[in-house]
Amino acid sequence: YLSLPLRGVRVTPANIFCADQYLKVSIPPFLFEAILYAPIDDTNSTAKIGNGIIFFTLYKKEVAMWDSLTLATANKEKLQYLRENAVLKAHEKAKEETKAKKVTKQEHKKYALEATMKLEEAERKRIEDLKEKERQKVTKELALWKKQQKDAEKQKRVQKEGELHQEVEQLKEEKKEKMNKTRIPNEGTSKTRLKPTKGHGSYSMFSENLKEEQLPAPRSAATIKINFTSRVFPTALRESRIAEEEEWLRKQAEARRTVSADLSEVEDLKEEEKNPDWLKDKGNKMFATGNYLAAVNAYNLAVRLNNKLPLLYLNRAACHLKLRNLHKAIEDSSKALELLTPPVPHNEHARVKAYVRRGTAFCQLELYTEGLQDYEAALKIDPKNKTIENDAEKIRHLIQGTMQDS
């Protein structure tokens, strides 16, 4: 135990330095320095400041009696060596602690990212399961409705056939009754009357009446109402392309919505500054000059005006990579891949860039497995690209090294 008076000065922990064999308290203009007789455990040793003193509790590394507090027999060179050695050990210890804190911080960040990705995957799976259940439910309801409609139509058809059969039978009965009414009771006289006379002046009243009875009744008059479908385009329906016209109308409506959105923010801009393509070219020029923040701002405004251009997200992902905004780079690359559908030869180059940039962001976050998957996807599209192949091979070596270390 060591007690050191303060003499009315203010002391902070920064004024105290303690090593395994060196103790120093520097409070200008006062200085206390001691080269200890034997090494101590500087990790467990403590110093309490209060009541006008500094009270040290020093734990010996080896249990033994000390002849004195300080090493009195050493010469000046040895004392200087012990002093410098204590300072060097303190610096090395501080470096090791800083390095250990950095490693711990990286591990915590990696764990937090993995936990977040697992939660997002679980949530996505839950939503997909709900969608699948709803789809199955709707499918069953639709099948039941179709069956009911089919049964109802079948029942109506059977009912109509029955009614038609009854009408036919009724007509037959009426015709038979009319035929019976027109017959003459005396067969002999009827035969003589039915026998027509030859020549131009022949005439039979009975045959004329029978002919009139067999003629159908005249049709009843009615009015048919015709309605025409309202159309935006003046062309006739048989000559138009409905799918292309509806697509054109949808795009026009979407363009009007995007232009009217956030009008308070873009009303002060020039006409060319409201054009997403012009903003994209401006962002490309800013990126070429190294002004990545200005490029990101240009791409942000272009995305707000038109969020369906994949090149805007692709170029903004490149800016985020330069600015070390790795999570935003992953989001923009993923959005670009969503918009680059369906995969066709025309957008192969853009899809390769999106996979490479997202894989680079994953690797810089030390998520080498996800990064390797994106590089392999890019290689499938462009197998002759040696640069991507070499980078993928480096990532494989990193993954193997990490597995061996673990």
Secondary structure, DSSP 8 states (H G I E B T S, - for coil): -EEEE-TT----GGGEEE-SSEEEEEETTEEEEEEBSS-B-TTT-EEEEETTEEEEE--BSS----S-SB--S--HHHHHHHHHHHHHHHHHHHHHHHHHHHHHHHHHHHHHHHHHHHHHHHHHHHHHHHHHHHHHHHHHHHHHHHHHHHHHHHHHHHHHHHHHHHHHHHHHHHHHHHHHHHS-S-HHHHHHHHS--SSTT---HHHHHHHHHHS----------------SSSS-GGGS-HHHHHHHHHHHHHHHHHHHTTHHHHTTS-TGGG-HHHHHHHHHHHHHTT-HHHHHHHHHHHHHH-TT-HHHHHHHHHHHHHTT-HHHHHHHHHHHHHHS-S--GGGHHHHHHHHHHHHHHHHHTT-HHHHHHHHHHHHHH-TT-HHHHHHHHHHHHHHHHHHHH-
